[in-house]
C-alpha cells in the first residue's frame, strides 16, 4: 500500500469547502490508487506551531552538537518532516486567505522544509529529495480569481513543491466561491471525478 498524506489548512471544520473537496478526492485516491491515508490538520494538530530561536538555530547545528533544548525544540519538526518525506502522494486542501496561504499552512511548510530530509544543499544550490512523488492541490478562494496577479497561492505552492523535488502537481481550482458556491463546488467535484488516479 502507498501512503497518502492529506494536509488540511482551513480553520473552518464544518463549513470548509476545501475540506469537502478533499474528502471527495481522498476517497477516490484510496479506492483507485491503493493508498492508505495519514492526515494532518494545520490548525488543530498540537505538533504544528511557530518555531523560535532554539528551533531555528538547531536546524543549522549538527546533531551531535545540539543542546538538549535545541533537540527538544525540533522534535515536532523532525516528526512532521520525516512523515512528509515518507509519503508517496500528497493532498493539500488550501483555502486562500488575504491572497495567500493560511498562516497555519505556512507554519507547517516551515516545519517540513528541512535540509537533509526534504532537500539538500549542493554546490549548485538546493536540490529536492522527494522526486517522483505526486501532489494534488485543491485551492479555494472567496472572490479572488486564480491565475491573476493577486493569486499568491498557486505560485507559492508550485515553488515550494518544486523546491522539495515534487514536480508532478495536479491543481483543482475552486475559486470565487462567494459568487456561486453551489455551482463552483459542483464543477470542482466533477473535475475531481475526471482525474486519472495512478
MIVEX-600987 format. One record per residue: chain; z, y, x of N, C-alpha, C in turn; residue number from 0. Coordinates in pm, 1 decimal, always signed. Layout:
% residues N
kette, n_Z, n_Y, n_X, ca_Z, ca_Y, ca_X, c_Z, c_Y, c_X, nr
A, Z, Y, X, Z, Y, X, Z, Y, X, NUM
...
This chain:
% residues 198
kette, n_Z, n_Y, n_X, ca_Z, ca_Y, ca_X, c_Z, c_Y, c_X, nr
A, +0.0, -120.7, +83.4, +0.0, +0.0, +0.0, +0.0, +125.4, +86.7, 0
A, -79.4, +221.9, +44.4, -79.7, +351.0, +111.9, +26.4, +442.4, +50.1, 1
A, +63.2, +545.2, +126.6, +168.6, +634.4, +80.4, +110.3, +769.9, +39.3, 2
A, +138.2, +809.5, -84.4, +103.1, +941.4, -135.2, +227.7, +1029.2, -129.3, 3
A, +217.0, +1143.9, -64.4, +326.8, +1239.6, -61.6, +291.5, +1355.1, -154.7, 4
A, +370.9, +1369.6, -260.3, +349.9, +1477.2, -357.2, +447.6, +1590.4, -327.9, 5
A, +395.0, +1713.0, -320.1, +477.3, +1830.2, -294.9, +461.1, +1927.3, -410.3, 6
A, +567.4, +1945.4, -488.6, +568.4, +2044.8, -596.4, +627.5, +2174.0, -544.6, 7
A, +565.3, +2287.0, -580.9, +613.2, +2413.7, -526.6, +632.0, +2521.6, -632.5, 8
A, +652.0, +2479.2, -757.3, +683.9, +2575.2, -863.2, +832.6, +2568.2, -894.9, 9
A, +899.7, +2684.1, -907.6, +1039.8, +2682.0, -950.3, +1055.3, +2641.8, -1096.2, 10
A, +945.9, +2644.2, -1171.0, +948.8, +2600.2, -1310.4, +936.1, +2449.0, -1316.1, 11
A, +1013.7, +2387.8, -1403.3, +1004.0, +2242.3, -1419.5, +928.8, +2205.0, -1546.9, 12
A, +976.2, +2252.0, -1660.3, +920.5, +2206.4, -1788.5, +791.3, +2276.7, -1826.7, 13
A, +772.1, +2400.7, -1781.7, +654.8, +2477.0, -1826.3, +552.6, +2498.1, -1715.7, 14
A, +563.9, +2422.7, -1608.8, +473.3, +2441.7, -1495.2, +340.4, +2371.2, -1517.4, 15
A, +233.8, +2447.6, -1514.5, +100.4, +2388.5, -1528.7, +62.9, +2310.0, -1403.0, 16
A, +103.0, +2360.0, -1286.8, +69.8, +2285.9, -1163.8, +136.1, +2148.7, -1164.4, 17
A, +257.7, +2138.6, -1217.4, +325.2, +2008.4, -1226.4, +254.9, +1917.0, -1326.9, 18
A, +211.0, +1973.9, -1438.9, +140.8, +1892.6, -1538.4, +13.3, +1832.5, -1479.2, 19
A, -62.9, +1913.9, -1408.2, -186.4, +1865.3, -1348.0, -157.6, +1765.4, -1236.4, 20
A, -49.4, +1788.3, -1161.2, -12.8, +1694.5, -1054.3, +25.5, +1559.0, -1113.1, 21
A, +89.1, +1558.6, -1229.0, +122.4, +1432.1, -1295.5, -4.5, +1351.5, -1324.1, 22
A, -106.5, +1420.8, -1374.2, -233.1, +1353.7, -1408.2, -299.0, +1297.9, -1282.4, 23
A, -303.8, +1379.7, -1178.1, -369.4, +1336.1, -1055.3, -289.2, +1227.1, -984.9, 24
A, -158.7, +1237.3, -984.3, -74.8, +1133.1, -922.2, -100.1, +998.1, -987.4, 25
A, -104.3, +996.4, -1120.3, -127.6, +869.9, -1191.3, -262.9, +811.0, -1153.1, 26
A, -364.4, +897.1, -1141.3, -497.5, +847.3, -1106.5, -499.2, +791.4, -964.6, 27
A, -436.4, +861.7, -870.2, -434.2, +815.0, -731.9, -358.7, +683.3, -720.9, 28
A, -247.0, +672.9, -791.3, -169.2, +548.1, -787.3, -248.9, +432.0, -844.7, 29
A, -319.4, +456.2, -953.3, -392.0, +348.5, -1021.2, -518.0, +304.7, -946.1, 30
A, -586.6, +401.7, -885.6, -715.9, +370.7, -824.5, -711.6, +364.5, -672.7, 31
A, -611.4, +424.9, -612.5, -610.6, +435.3, -467.8, -510.4, +346.6, -397.5, 32
A, -441.2, +258.9, -472.4, -345.9, +165.9, -411.5, -236.2, +240.6, -334.8, 33
A, -176.8, +342.4, -400.7, -73.2, +425.1, -339.4, +61.2, +408.7, -409.3, 34
A, +166.0, +421.2, -330.5, +298.8, +447.0, -385.2, +332.2, +592.3, -353.2, 35
A, +413.7, +654.5, -436.6, +437.3, +798.0, -425.1, +578.7, +830.8, -379.1, 36
A, +585.4, +921.9, -284.0, +710.6, +985.8, -243.5, +698.2, +1132.0, -283.4, 37
A, +801.5, +1188.1, -342.9, +793.4, +1325.2, -392.8, +891.6, +1417.7, -322.3, 38
A, +846.0, +1540.1, -299.2, +931.7, +1648.0, -251.9, +912.4, +1767.5, -344.9, 39
A, +1022.4, +1829.7, -380.6, +1021.0, +1945.3, -469.5, +1084.4, +2060.3, -392.6, 40
A, +1003.0, +2156.1, -352.9, +1049.5, +2255.0, -255.0, +1158.3, +2347.2, -308.2, 41
A, +1176.5, +2353.0, -439.8, +1282.3, +2438.2, -494.7, +1408.1, +2361.1, -531.6, 42
A, +1400.7, +2228.7, -535.1, +1514.4, +2151.0, -582.1, +1554.3, +2040.3, -485.7, 43
A, +1509.3, +2048.6, -361.8, +1541.4, +1949.6, -260.4, +1636.8, +2012.9, -159.6, 44
A, +1751.8, +1953.2, -141.5, +1854.0, +2009.9, -53.5, +1809.8, +2018.0, +92.4, 45
A, +1710.8, +1938.8, +132.1, +1665.4, +1941.7, +271.2, +1581.1, +2064.8, +302.6, 46
A, +1526.4, +2127.8, +199.4, +1432.4, +2237.4, +221.4, +1506.1, +2370.3, +210.1, 47
A, +1526.6, +2431.9, +323.8, +1595.9, +2560.6, +328.2, +1546.0, +2638.2, +449.2, 48
A, +1569.2, +2768.1, +446.5, +1524.3, +2852.5, +556.0, +1595.9, +2815.9, +685.2, 49
A, +1525.1, +2826.5, +795.6, +1584.6, +2799.0, +925.2, +1665.4, +2918.1, +975.6, 50
A, +1722.9, +2901.4, +1093.2, +1798.4, +3008.9, +1156.5, +1771.7, +3005.2, +1306.9, 51
A, +1843.1, +3084.9, +1382.8, +1817.8, +3091.4, +1525.9, +1838.9, +2956.9, +1594.9, 52
A, +1938.9, +2880.2, +1549.5, +1964.7, +2749.3, +1610.5, +1847.0, +2655.3, +1592.2, 53
A, +1789.5, +2654.3, +1472.3, +1677.2, +2563.5, +1448.2, +1553.0, +2608.7, +1523.2, 54
A, +1526.9, +2738.8, +1525.0, +1407.5, +2788.0, +1593.5, +1413.7, +2759.0, +1743.3, 55
A, +1530.2, +2782.2, +1806.3, +1541.7, +2753.2, +1949.4, +1536.0, +2602.9, +1976.3, 56
A, +1586.8, +2523.1, +1882.5, +1584.5, +2378.1, +1900.8, +1442.2, +2324.3, +1903.0, 57
A, +1353.0, +2384.7, +1824.4, +1214.0, +2338.8, +1821.5, +1149.5, +2346.7, +1959.4, 58
A, +1195.0, +2440.6, +2041.1, +1132.4, +2462.8, +2171.2, +1221.6, +2417.7, +2287.4, 59
A, +1321.1, +2335.3, +2256.1, +1410.8, +2282.6, +2357.5, +1393.0, +2131.6, +2367.0, 60
A, +1372.0, +2075.9, +2487.4, +1359.7, +1929.9, +2499.5, +1479.3, +1858.6, +2436.9, 61
A, +1454.0, +1742.7, +2377.7, +1557.9, +1670.9, +2304.0, +1681.7, +1647.7, +2389.2, 62
A, +1661.2, +1611.1, +2513.9, +1776.6, +1580.2, +2598.7, +1853.7, +1704.4, +2644.5, 63
A, +1802.5, +1822.2, +2608.1, +1871.3, +1946.4, +2644.2, +1926.3, +2020.0, +2522.1, 64
A, +1904.3, +1966.2, +2405.2, +1952.7, +2032.2, +2283.8, +2103.7, +2020.5, +2271.7, 65
A, +2164.2, +2126.7, +2219.9, +2307.2, +2122.7, +2193.0, +2330.2, +2046.4, +2063.3, 66
A, +2453.9, +2007.8, +2038.1, +2485.9, +1938.9, +1912.6, +2453.8, +2027.0, +1793.2, 67
A, +2478.2, +2155.9, +1806.6, +2447.8, +2249.8, +1697.1, +2297.9, +2254.6, +1671.5, 68
A, +2218.9, +2255.6, +1778.2, +2074.0, +2257.7, +1762.0, +2023.2, +2128.9, +1697.5, 69
A, +2075.2, +2015.2, +1741.6, +2033.3, +1887.0, +1682.9, +2064.9, +1882.3, +1534.1, 70
A, +2180.3, +1931.0, +1497.2, +2219.0, +1933.8, +1356.2, +2128.1, +2028.6, +1278.0, 71
A, +2090.4, +2139.8, +1341.4, +2010.9, +2241.7, +1272.6, +1871.8, +2191.7, +1235.1, 72
A, +1819.8, +2093.4, +1308.9, +1683.2, +2046.3, +1279.3, +1680.6, +1905.0, +1221.5, 73
A, +1793.6, +1855.4, +1178.9, +1796.7, +1721.8, +1118.7, +1705.5, +1714.1, +996.7, 74
A, +1715.9, +1813.0, +907.2, +1633.0, +1812.9, +786.3, +1485.5, +1825.4, +822.0, 75
A, +1454.2, +1913.1, +916.7, +1315.5, +1931.9, +957.9, +1258.8, +1803.7, +1017.2, 76
A, +1337.4, +1734.4, +1097.9, +1291.8, +1607.2, +1155.0, +1256.4, +1507.9, +1045.3, 77
A, +1344.0, +1498.0, +944.8, +1320.7, +1405.4, +833.2, +1193.4, +1440.9, +758.2, 78
A, +1178.6, +1568.3, +723.3, +1064.0, +1612.2, +643.4, +933.6, +1602.7, +721.7, 79
A, +936.6, +1643.8, +848.9, +815.0, +1641.6, +929.9, +767.9, +1498.8, +955.1, 80
A, +861.2, +1407.4, +981.0, +825.6, +1267.1, +1002.9, +770.7, +1205.6, +875.7, 81
A, +834.6, +1235.3, +763.3, +786.1, +1186.4, +634.2, +644.7, +1235.9, +607.9, 82
A, +619.4, +1362.9, +636.8, +486.8, +1420.4, +615.4, +383.5, +1350.9, +703.7, 83
A, +417.3, +1331.1, +829.9, +324.0, +1268.3, +923.4, +295.2, +1123.5, +885.9, 84
A, +390.6, +1056.6, +823.7, +375.0, +914.7, +790.2, +290.8, +891.0, +665.4, 85
A, +267.1, +994.1, +586.2, +190.7, +976.8, +462.2, +42.3, +957.2, +492.3, 86
A, -26.1, +892.5, +398.0, -170.7, +872.2, +409.6, -249.3, +976.4, +331.3, 87
A, -192.3, +1018.4, +218.3, -259.1, +1109.3, +125.7, -156.5, +1211.9, +78.7, 88
A, -204.7, +1332.5, +50.6, -114.9, +1440.8, +10.6, -161.2, +1500.9, -121.0, 89
A, -64.1, +1535.1, -204.3, -90.9, +1603.7, -330.3, -1.9, +1726.8, -335.3, 90
A, -63.3, +1844.1, -319.4, +8.5, +1970.2, -326.1, -14.7, +2034.4, -462.5, 91
A, +93.2, +2068.0, -532.3, +84.7, +2144.8, -656.6, +127.3, +2287.5, -622.4, 92
A, +30.4, +2379.8, -624.1, +51.3, +2511.6, -563.4, +23.3, +2624.8, -661.9, 93
A, +124.7, +2678.1, -726.8, +103.9, +2798.9, -805.6, +95.0, +2921.0, -715.0, 94
A, +15.6, +3017.6, -753.5, +8.1, +3143.9, -679.4, +114.2, +3239.1, -732.1, 95
A, +194.0, +3292.5, -640.4, +292.1, +3395.5, -674.3, +260.8, +3518.4, -589.1, 96
A, +233.0, +3629.5, -655.6, +205.9, +3754.4, -583.1, +98.7, +3735.7, -476.0, 97
A, -7.4, +3667.7, -514.5, -129.1, +3648.9, -435.2, -116.7, +3545.0, -324.2, 98
A, +0.6, +3484.3, -305.0, +17.4, +3385.2, -200.2, +91.0, +3262.6, -250.5, 99
A, +124.7, +3171.4, -157.0, +203.3, +3053.8, -194.3, +346.8, +3097.2, -221.2, 100
A, +420.9, +3014.3, -290.4, +560.3, +3047.7, -321.0, +645.0, +3043.1, -194.7, 101
A, +758.6, +3112.2, -200.0, +849.8, +3115.9, -84.9, +898.3, +2975.9, -49.4, 102
A, +920.3, +2892.5, -150.7, +965.9, +2755.8, -126.2, +864.0, +2674.1, -48.7, 103
A, +736.0, +2688.7, -82.5, +632.0, +2613.9, -11.4, +618.7, +2663.8, +131.9, 104
A, +627.4, +2793.9, +152.2, +619.8, +2847.5, +288.3, +735.2, +2793.7, +372.9, 105
A, +855.9, +2786.8, +315.8, +970.8, +2732.2, +389.3, +946.1, +2585.9, +425.8, 106
A, +889.7, +2508.8, +331.1, +860.6, +2367.7, +356.5, +758.8, +2353.2, +469.8, 107
A, +652.8, +2432.8, +465.7, +549.9, +2424.7, +568.5, +608.0, +2459.6, +705.1, 108
A, +696.6, +2557.9, +709.5, +760.9, +2592.2, +836.4, +843.7, +2475.5, +890.9, 109
A, +898.2, +2393.6, +803.3, +980.6, +2280.1, +845.4, +897.0, +2161.3, +893.2, 110
A, +775.9, +2145.8, +840.8, +696.0, +2027.7, +874.9, +591.3, +2054.4, +983.2, 111
A, +562.1, +2180.1, +1011.0, +466.9, +2211.9, +1117.4, +540.6, +2205.1, +1249.8, 112
A, +546.2, +2086.3, +1307.4, +628.9, +2060.5, +1424.9, +545.8, +2006.6, +1541.0, 113
A, +557.3, +2075.2, +1654.6, +489.9, +2027.2, +1774.9, +543.3, +1889.3, +1811.3, 114
A, +449.8, +1798.4, +1840.1, +486.6, +1661.8, +1874.1, +493.9, +1569.0, +1754.7, 115
A, +491.1, +1625.5, +1632.4, +495.8, +1543.1, +1511.0, +369.1, +1562.1, +1428.3, 116
A, +337.3, +1686.1, +1393.5, +217.0, +1711.5, +1314.3, +105.0, +1777.6, +1395.5, 117
A, +139.0, +1831.9, +1511.5, +37.6, +1886.5, +1601.2, +91.7, +1882.8, +1743.6, 118
A, +3.8, +1907.6, +1838.5, +46.7, +1914.6, +1977.6, -25.1, +2029.7, +2046.2, 119
A, +35.2, +2081.0, +2152.0, -27.7, +2184.5, +2232.4, -109.1, +2118.8, +2343.0, 120
A, -230.3, +2168.8, +2363.0, -316.3, +2120.3, +2470.6, -366.1, +2240.6, +2550.2, 121
A, -436.5, +2213.0, +2658.6, -489.4, +2323.1, +2739.2, -594.3, +2402.6, +2663.9, 122
A, -647.1, +2345.0, +2556.3, -746.2, +2413.8, +2472.9, -685.2, +2472.7, +2346.1, 123
A, -553.0, +2469.9, +2337.6, -486.2, +2522.2, +2218.4, -427.4, +2409.9, +2135.3, 124
A, -369.1, +2443.2, +2019.0, -306.6, +2341.0, +1934.1, -409.4, +2240.8, +1881.8, 125
A, -365.7, +2115.7, +1866.8, -450.0, +2008.8, +1811.6, -371.1, +1933.0, +1706.1, 126
A, -428.3, +1919.8, +1587.9, -362.0, +1848.1, +1480.0, -352.6, +1699.8, +1508.6, 127
A, -242.0, +1638.7, +1466.9, -218.5, +1496.5, +1490.8, -239.3, +1411.2, +1364.8, 128
A, -275.4, +1473.5, +1254.1, -283.8, +1399.6, +1127.3, -428.5, +1382.6, +1082.5, 129
A, -513.6, +1349.0, +1175.1, -656.4, +1333.6, +1144.9, -680.0, +1209.7, +1058.2, 130
A, -786.5, +1215.9, +979.4, -827.1, +1101.9, +899.1, -750.6, +1086.1, +769.2, 131
A, -674.8, +1188.5, +729.0, -597.0, +1181.3, +605.6, -660.3, +1270.0, +499.3, 132
A, -620.3, +1248.7, +375.9, -679.9, +1318.4, +261.5, -575.0, +1405.5, +193.6, 133
A, -614.8, +1526.1, +154.4, -524.2, +1614.4, +80.7, -590.9, +1663.1, -47.0, 134
A, -514.7, +1660.3, -155.2, -554.3, +1720.2, -282.1, -465.9, +1841.7, -303.6, 135
A, -527.7, +1955.0, -336.5, -452.8, +2078.9, -355.0, -486.3, +2136.9, -491.3, 136
A, -389.0, +2134.6, -580.5, -403.6, +2195.5, -712.5, -351.9, +2338.9, -703.2, 137
A, -436.2, +2435.4, -734.4, -394.7, +2575.5, -730.0, -402.4, +2633.5, -870.6, 138
A, -291.9, +2692.6, -914.8, -288.8, +2760.0, -1043.9, -255.6, +2907.4, -1022.1, 139
A, -316.5, +2992.7, -1104.2, -286.0, +3135.1, -1099.1, -271.2, +3188.5, -1240.6, 140
A, -199.0, +3298.5, -1251.6, -183.1, +3361.8, -1382.1, -303.7, +3445.8, -1418.6, 141
A, -339.6, +3539.1, -1331.2, -451.3, +3627.8, -1362.2, -548.4, +3646.5, -1247.7, 142
A, -514.1, +3598.9, -1128.8, -598.3, +3619.1, -1011.0, -710.5, +3516.2, -1005.1, 143
A, -829.7, +3562.5, -979.4, -944.8, +3474.3, -965.2, -946.0, +3416.3, -824.0, 144
A, -950.0, +3283.7, -814.5, -957.3, +3220.2, -683.4, -1090.9, +3250.7, -616.9, 145
A, -1088.1, +3261.5, -484.0, -1209.5, +3289.9, -410.3, -1238.3, +3437.3, -394.2, 146
A, -1151.1, +3524.3, -446.8, -1169.1, +3667.4, -431.1, -1092.0, +3716.2, -309.5, 147
A, -1105.7, +3844.4, -278.4, -1040.4, +3899.5, -159.6, -888.8, +3902.3, -170.5, 148
A, -833.1, +3882.2, -289.9, -687.0, +3881.2, -304.6, -632.4, +3739.3, -324.7, 149
A, -716.7, +3639.7, -301.8, -671.4, +3499.9, -305.6, -626.2, +3461.1, -165.7, 150
A, -494.2, +3466.2, -143.6, -440.0, +3430.4, -12.8, -382.3, +3288.6, -11.3, 151
A, -412.6, +3211.9, -114.7, -363.6, +3074.0, -122.5, -466.2, +2975.3, -67.9, 152
A, -589.0, +2983.7, -115.7, -691.6, +2886.5, -76.6, -710.8, +2884.2, +74.6, 153
A, -727.5, +3000.9, +133.6, -748.5, +3008.2, +277.6, -626.5, +2963.8, +356.3, 154
A, -508.3, +3000.6, +307.5, -385.1, +2962.7, +377.4, -367.9, +2811.5, +379.2, 155
A, -388.9, +2747.1, +264.0, -373.2, +2602.1, +257.6, -477.8, +2532.0, +344.6, 156
A, -599.9, +2583.7, +345.1, -703.9, +2525.8, +429.8, -666.6, +2539.3, +576.9, 157
A, -622.1, +2658.7, +615.5, -586.4, +2683.8, +755.1, -471.7, +2594.2, +799.7, 158
A, -366.8, +2584.7, +717.7, -253.1, +2501.1, +755.2, -293.1, +2355.3, +767.6, 159
A, -364.1, +2302.0, +668.0, -401.4, +2160.8, +670.7, -494.3, +2131.5, +787.6, 160
A, -590.4, +2218.5, +813.8, -677.2, +2200.7, +930.3, -596.7, +2204.6, +1059.0, 161
A, -496.3, +2290.9, +1064.6, -413.1, +2305.4, +1183.5, -344.5, +2173.7, +1220.8, 162
A, -300.4, +2098.0, +1119.8, -234.1, +1970.4, +1148.5, -333.1, +1853.9, +1149.8, 163
A, -463.1, +1883.8, +1140.2, -565.1, +1781.6, +1156.1, -627.1, +1729.9, +1028.0, 164
A, -585.5, +1781.7, +912.7, -637.0, +1733.9, +784.1, -754.5, +1821.2, +741.7, 165
A, -872.4, +1764.3, +744.2, -993.0, +1839.0, +708.7, -1057.7, +1790.4, +579.2, 166
A, -1016.6, +1673.0, +531.0, -1068.8, +1618.7, +404.8, -980.3, +1670.9, +292.2, 167
A, -1019.6, +1784.3, +234.9, -936.8, +1853.9, +135.9, -1014.9, +1867.8, +6.3, 168
A, -952.6, +1828.4, -103.0, -1012.2, +1842.0, -235.7, -929.2, +1944.9, -313.1, 169
A, -991.0, +2056.3, -349.7, -921.9, +2159.2, -427.1, -949.1, +2140.0, -576.2, 170
A, -844.3, +2148.0, -655.6, -856.6, +2150.6, -801.8, -806.9, +2287.1, -845.5, 171
A, -899.4, +2370.7, -890.2, -865.5, +2508.5, -923.0, -837.1, +2525.6, -1071.6, 172
A, -726.4, +2589.5, -1099.7, -687.7, +2619.7, -1237.3, -640.0, +2764.5, -1239.8, 173
A, -736.3, +2854.9, -1222.0, -698.4, +2995.2, -1209.3, -706.2, +3069.7, -1342.8, 174
A, -636.5, +3181.5, -1346.6, -633.6, +3273.1, -1461.5, -586.8, +3204.0, -1590.0, 175
A, -478.4, +3128.7, -1578.9, -430.1, +3054.1, -1695.1, -378.1, +3145.7, -1805.4, 176
A, -341.8, +3268.0, -1769.4, -293.5, +3359.9, -1872.3, -406.2, +3406.8, -1964.0, 177
A, -529.5, +3388.2, -1921.4, -643.6, +3428.2, -2004.0, -663.9, +3328.3, -2117.6, 178
A, -662.9, +3198.6, -2083.8, -681.0, +3094.7, -2185.2, -622.7, +2964.8, -2130.3, 179
A, -491.8, +2951.7, -2140.2, -421.4, +2840.1, -2077.0, -470.9, +2704.7, -2126.3, 180
A, -492.1, +2691.7, -2255.4, -530.8, +2561.8, -2311.6, -665.1, +2515.4, -2257.2, 181
A, -762.6, +2605.6, -2253.2, -896.3, +2568.6, -2204.6, -893.0, +2539.1, -2054.2, 182
A, -823.2, +2622.5, -1979.5, -820.9, +2605.6, -1834.3, -749.6, +2476.1, -1796.3, 183
A, -642.2, +2445.2, -1866.0, -571.6, +2319.8, -1841.7, -661.6, +2200.8, -1874.0, 184
A, -733.4, +2210.1, -1985.3, -825.4, +2103.2, -2024.7, -937.3, +2085.8, -1922.4, 185
A, -992.9, +2198.2, -1874.4, -1101.3, +2191.9, -1775.3, -1051.9, +2129.5, -1644.3, 186
A, -929.5, +2166.0, -1603.9, -875.1, +2112.2, -1479.2, -850.5, +1961.6, -1491.7, 187
A, -800.8, +1917.7, -1605.8, -780.3, +1774.5, -1626.8, -913.2, +1700.0, -1622.8, 188
A, -1016.4, +1760.0, -1679.8, -1148.8, +1697.4, -1676.2, -1199.6, +1687.4, -1533.0, 189
A, -1174.3, +1791.9, -1452.8, -1214.6, +1789.6, -1312.2, -1142.1, +1677.9, -1237.7, 190
A, -1013.1, +1660.1, -1267.1, -935.7, +1552.0, -1204.8, -991.7, +1415.8, -1245.2, 191
A, -1025.3, +1400.3, -1373.2, -1077.7, +1273.2, -1421.6, -1210.2, +1236.2, -1355.3, 192
A, -1284.0, +1337.5, -1306.9, -1414.2, +1311.0, -1245.4, -1403.2, +1285.6, -1095.4, 193
A, -1284.1, +1305.1, -1039.0, -1267.5, +1282.5, -895.8, -1286.7, +1134.2, -861.0, 194
A, -1344.1, +1110.9, -746.1, -1355.9, +974.1, -694.2, -1240.9, +949.4, -598.0, 195
A, -1155.3, +856.9, -632.2, -1035.8, +827.2, -551.9, -1064.8, +706.3, -464.7, 196
A, -1031.7, +716.1, -336.0, -1053.9, +604.2, -244.3, -919.0, +549.3, -197.0, 197
